[in-house]
Structures are given as C-alpha cells and as structure tokens.
C-alpha cells in the first residue's frame, strides 16, 4: 500500500479518536483514590490547659503512632464553561470530515501517480519495439550490402557505414531496454510491492483515445472542479474548524460551573500515644466496620471565574483568530490554484491533439521518403548518408507518434485528476 495513502488513513483514524475525546467532554469525570499508611509517627509538644489543672509553663513531649486507611471516589460534571466543549466538538466534527476528504484526495493522487508510471512503462515498451524494428531493418540492409559488396556493387566504405549503422541500432535497443527496466522498477516503487514481482500490463485502449475530443468547456470544468475537489472541501472544513477553535478559546473568558459529588471513608487500624513516659493505646473497631460506618458524602456546586490571567486568554484568542485567517487564506489560495491549473492543463490537453496530428503527418512523409530512398539505395542510385538520414527520420517520426499518443492519455488523466474526477475503483 503506498505510504501517502497510509499516512492519510492514519490521520483519519487519529481524527476519529479526537472526536471521541470531544464527546467525552460532555460526560462526568470520575476519579478514585486509596491510600494505606502502615505506620505514621508524630512527635510534638503539648501544653495542658489551666482549666484542667495545668499551668501555662507546663509542656509535655508527646509521640503518636498510627496506621490508617483512606478511600475516596469523586464524580464531577461540567455544567457550563463558556460553550468551549460545544465549540471543541464542532471543530472535531469538521476535522473528522476533512480527514475523510483528505484521504479521498490521497487515493486520487496515488491513482494518478501510478497511472503516470504505468503509461511510462507502456511508452518505453513501445519505443523498445520501434528500436527493435529499426535494428531489424538495419540488419536486413547490412545483409544486402554484404551481398552487393561481394559481387562488386557496393564499396567497402558502404559496407563499413552500414555495419556502423547496425551497431548504432543495437546500442539504441540496449538503451531502450534499460529505460524500460527503470520505468518498470519505478512502477513497482509506486505500487510498493516486491521488486521481484513480474507484472503484466494491458496496453492503452486506442478506441478510448480515438473517442476523445479536444473541445472542452473550461468554465463548466472549473465549476465541476470547485464542487468535486476533495482537497478543497477538506480545506473549507479545516477553515470552519479553525473558526470553532476561536469560540473554544474565547470560552475561557466566561465563568465555569461544575457539579461535583464525592464519597469517602477512612479507618484507623491502630493508634497509640506516649505522654510523660506513659503509653496509651486506643482501641478502634475493625477496619471493615469503620469503613462501612464512616462513609462521608458531599454534593457541591462550584463556580469559578478567572478575573485576570496576565493576558493569557487574550493571546490564546488572538492566536486562534490568526490561525483561522491563515486557514481561510489557504482555502482561497487552493481555490485560485485549481482554476489556474485547470486552465493550464486544458491548454496542454488541446495541444496534445495537435501534436498527434503533426506527428502522424511527419510519420507519413518519413515512411514515403524512406521507402523511396531505400529503393534507390538498393539499385545503387543513392548513397549511404542519404539512406541513414532517412532511416533516422523515420525512427524519430515513429517515436514521436507513440510519444504523442501516450502524452494524450497522460494529459487526459491529469485533466481528470485536476478536475477531481479521477476514478479510484
């Protein structure tokens, strides 16, 4: 699976977790605590009151030792916090939707990227076939030249030149094979599959290409793109989420009201005190009985309002507003870029048809010229230089037609991708 798509999928999953967190803000917060102090020693001085026979100068050294258990459970529910939780939830909902559109656009980008590499492999395969045909033609002509040389119709110079031309044809085949090998590996890289995998590619449907028309309604295409581009919809949702973030941050300026309920209990396992050399042990009921009968309950309504926080809230609100403005600018920039890109791609798409027509005209002329010059060369009425130039022109013309056809297919894929109409089925 391409990593770009996987990253977008991970981002969508994270937004889902963030949305769940926003929903959780409306639920009570429950906390619990428990502690056990096996031994606690306290040393101090105490003064006995004159009411009980003591004097103001009497001070006694005391030492207490105890073992305690404490258990508590607290539940709190926010009733009002300036609607920050509501704004945070709306922001999370928008970002969750935006992540879905971002994932959709990532799929389209992967599909276009793979399509581009796929067309390159097909093109290189076609060019390899043309190079092999050119080599076969040169080899056949070399065989003929050798026979004509043997019977004295061709000079040794013509033979050497034809041998060099055949060698150049072999070199061109080797280059075409290397290009095809590289483009196949690049396609495997895009697909993120084992490089040793053998892939079988279907050729381009020439009937589909023949049915394409250079005439397109640019204004309608722009309107379609603005309505269908997933990344533009994602940017709009991100901008709206940033607007909710401003309201979320501004909510900290308002009072906060919480409803809290707590239940707690404690027990003393042992308690002893040493006073004036005498040790006093205080017996307590069992831990279970103390924990059961010593349970405390509390229901509270807590109101808090930060009057002044050193302009921290003001800074946070302004930062959120700037972030929202930047998101809106990103949306407007993307909207303009889409229209400019469509205009450029549409012009290149139209030009692709002119390139095909020009390349086919050149091919027809090159085929006729090569056929005539080859016939004259076989009869000895034409030189090798003229034949070699004619063959090179024919080879280039065939390559140009093939490249023009695949360029049209690629421009159609790019036009669909830019308009948000790429098929990912």
N, C-alpha and C positions, 0 to 999 in steps of 0.2 A: 504494500500500500504506500503511495507517495507520501513523503513526510509532511508536505504542505497541507494535504488533506487531513492527516492525522493530527497535526497541531491545531487545526481549526476545530476538529472534533473534540479534542481535549479542552479547548477554550469553551466550547458549548457546554461540556459537562461541568466545568467549573462555574459557569453562569447559573446552571441549574442548582448547584449547591448553594450559591449566593442567594438565589431566590428562596430556597428553603430557609436560609438564615433570616431573611426578611420576614417571612411568615412567622418564624419563631419569635419575633419581637413582640407579637401580639399575645403570646402565651405567658402564663405565670413563670417566674423564675423560682426554682426550688433548690435550696441548699441545705445541707445537713452537716453536722459536726459532732464529734465524740472525742472525749479525752479521758484518760485514766492516769492519775498521778499516784504511783505506788507509794511514794513517800515524799513528804514536804516538811521541812524543818524551818521553824521561825524562831529567832532569838530576839528578845526586846526587853525593855524595862517598862514597868507599870507602876503607877502611883495609886495608892488606896485613898479613897475619899474620906475626909473627916466625918462625913455622915455615918460612916461605918466603923468608926473608931480609929481611923488612921490620922496621920499628921501630914502637913504639907511637905515635910522633909523625908517622909518615908518613900523609898523607891525599891522595887523588888525586880530582880532579874528573873525573867520567865523564858521558858523553852517549850514550844509546842511541836508536836509531830503528828501528822495526819496522812490519811490515804483516801482519795476521793475519786468519784466517777461522775462525769457530766455528759449529757446527751441533749442535742437541740435540733430542731427542724424548723426552717423558715421558708415561707412562700410569699412572694411579692408580685403584684400585678400593677403595671403602669397604666394609669387611667388617662393621663394627658401629659404630653411632652412637646407641645407646640406642633403637633402633627408631623413630627420628624419621622416616626415609624411609618406612617402612611406614605410620606414622600419617598422614603427609602424603598418601600415595597414597589411603588410605581416605577422607580428608577430601575430596580432589579428586573421587573417585568419587561421593560423596554430593552434592557441589555440582553435578557434571555432571548427575546425575539431577534434582536440584532445579531446575536451569535448564530442563530439559525440561518439568517441571510448570508452571513459571512461564510458559513460552511457551504452554502449553496454556491457562492461565488468561487470558493476554493475548488469545488468539484468542477465547475466550468473551466477554471484556469488549468486544472490538471488535464481535463479532456482536450483543451486546445493545445496544451504543451505536448501531449502525447500525439495528437493529430499532426502537429508540425513535424515531429521526429519521424512519424510514420510516412508522411509524404516525402521526407528527405531520403528515407531508405528506398522507397519506390523510385524516386528520381534517380538516385545513384545506381539502382539496378538497371533502369532503362539506359542510362548513359554507358554502363558497362556493356550492355548488349550492342549499342551503337559502336563502341570501340572494338568489340569483337568482330562485328560485321566489317568494319573498316580494315581490321587486320586480315581478315579472310580475303577481302578484295585485293589488298596489297600482296598477300602471299600468292594468290592466283596469278596476279600480274607478274610477280617475280618468276614464277614457273614459266610463264610465257616468254618473258625476257631472256631467261636462260636458254630456252629452246631457240629463240631468234638469234641469240649470240652464238650458239653452236653452229648455226647454218650461215652466219655472217650477216644477218640483217640488223643486228644491234651491236654497238661498240661496247668495249669493256667499261667505258665510263657510264653508259646507260645501265649496265648490269650492277655496277657498284652503287650507283644512285638508287636503284630500285631495292637493293639489299639494305641500304641505309634507311630508306623509307619504310620498309617492312620492320626493321628493328625499332624505329620510332613508334610504329603501330603497336608492337609488343610492349614497349615502355608505357604507352598510353593505356593499354589494357591493365598492366600492373598497377598503375596509378588509380584507375577506376575501381579495381578490386580493393585497394587499400581504402579508398573513400567509402565504398560500400561496407567494408568491415567496420570502419569507425562509426558510420551512421547507425549500423545495427547495434553496436555496443552502446551508443548514445540513447537509442530507443530502450534498450534494456535498463539503462540507468534511470530513464524517466518512469519506466514501469516498476522499478525496484524489485526485480526478480533476479534469479540466479543467472550470472553472465554466461554460464554454460548451456543455458536453455536454447533449444532450437525453435525459432519462431517461423510461422508460415503467414505471409501477408497476402491479402487479396488485393488485386490491382484496383486502381481508381475506376469507378463506373463512368465510362466515357459518355454513355447516354445521358447520365445526370448532368455532366458538364455541358453537353451539347444543348440541354434544355435551359441552361442559364441565360438570362438576358442582361445586357449592360444597363438597361433602363431601370433606375430605382428612384423612388420618391424620397428624397433626403429629409424633407420636413416630417413626413409620416414615420420615417425610420428613427428620427430624433425623438419624436413623441413616444414611439414604442420603447426606445431605449430608456428614456426617463421613467417610464412606467414599469419596466421589467428588470432593470439592472438591480441585482440583489445587493451589490455593494453600496449603491446609492440609497436603497431602502435601509440598509444597516447604518449608514452614516446619519440618516434622518432620525432613526431611533436612538442612536447614541447622543445626538444633539438634544433630543427630548429628555433622555435620561439625565443629561447634564443639567437641564432646566429643573428637574425634580431634585437634583443634588443641591441646588441653590436653596430650594424650600426646606430641604432636610437640614442644611446647615443653619439657616435662619431660625429654625425652631428652637435652637439652644438659647435664644434671647428670651423665650417665654418661660413661665413657671412650669415646674414638673410636679405632678401629683401621683403618688404611689399608694396603693393599698397593700398592707403587709399583715401577715398572720404568722405567729410563731408559737411553737410549743417546745418546752424544755423541762428537763428534770435532772436532779443530781442526787448523789448519795455519798455518805461518809462511811468508809469501811472501818476506819479506826481513828481515834482522836485521843491524844494524851498530852498532859501539860505538867511541867515541873516548875514548882513555885516554892521558894525558900527551902530548897532541899527535899521537898515532898513531891512525889509523883502521883498525879491524878489521872486515872483512866476513865473515860466517859463511854459508857456502853450505848450503842445505837442498834436499832432494829436491823434485820437482814437487808442486804443490798436490794434484793428484789422488791421487798415491801416498801423501802424508801423510794425507789424509782417509780413504783406504782402510785404511791400516795403523795409523792412530792412533785407531781406534774404541774407546770405553770403554763397558762395560755395568755396570749396577748394579741389584740387586734388593733391596728393603728392605721391612721390616715396621715401620710407625710407629704407636706408641701415644701418645696424648695425652689428658690429663685435666685439666680446669680445676678446681683445688682451691678457689679463691676468686676471684670476679669482681666483688666490690663489690656483692653482692645483685642483680646484673642478672638472673640466671636466676630468682631468686625473684620479682622484679617481673614478668618476662615470663610466668611460670606463673600468677601471680595475675590478671594482665590477661586471659589466655586463659580462666581459670575464670569471671571476671566476664562476659566476652563470651558464654560458653556459657550461663550463668544467664540473661542477657538474652534470648538466642535462645529458651530454653525458656519464658520469660515471654511472648515474642511469640507462640509457638505456643499457649500456654494462652489468651491474650487473643483470638487469632483464633478458636479453638475456641468460646469463650463468645460472641463476636460473631456467629458463624454461627448459633448456636441462637437468640439474641435476634432477629437479623434475620429468620430464618425464621418465628418466631412473629409478628412484626410484619407481614411480607409476607403470611402466611397469613390474618391477620385482614383485611387490606386486600383480598385476593383474594375472601374471602367477602362482604365489604361491597360489592364491585363488582356482585354478582348482585342485591343489594337495591337498589342504585342503578338498575340496568336496569329492575327491576320497577316501582320508583317513577316513573321517567321515562316508562315506557310508559303507566302509569295516568294520569299528568298529560297526556300527549300525547292520549290518547283523550278525556279530558274537554275539553281545549282545542280539539280538532277539532270536537267536538259543539257547544261553545259558540260557536265562530267561525261555523260553518255557520248556526246559528240567528240570531245577531246580524246576519250579513251579509244574510240573507233579510229580516229586519225592516228593515234599513237601506235595502235596495233598494225596499221598499214604503213607506218614509218613516216607519216606526213606531219607528225607533231613531236616536239621534244619532251624530255622528261620534266623539265622545270614547269612547263605549262600544265602537264598532267598532274604533277604533285600539288601545284597551287589549286587546281580544280578539285582534287580529292579532299584537300584540307577545307576548302569552302563548303563542300558537300557535308563533310563531317561536322563542321560548325553549324551548318544550317539544320541538320537533323537534331543536334544537341539543343539548338535554340528553340525548335518547335516543342521538343519534350519539356524543356525548362519552362516555356511559356504556358503549356497546359497545366503543369503542376503548380505554377505560380498562380494561375486562376483558381485552382482548387484551394490553395492556401489562402488566397485573398477572400474567397467565399467563407472559409472557416473563420478568418479574422473578422470579417464583417458580422457574422453571426455572433461571435464572441463579444465584440464591441457593442452590439445591439442587445446583448443579454439573451440571445436566442439559441445558445449552444445546447445541443442535445447531449444529455449525460446518461441516457438509457443504455 
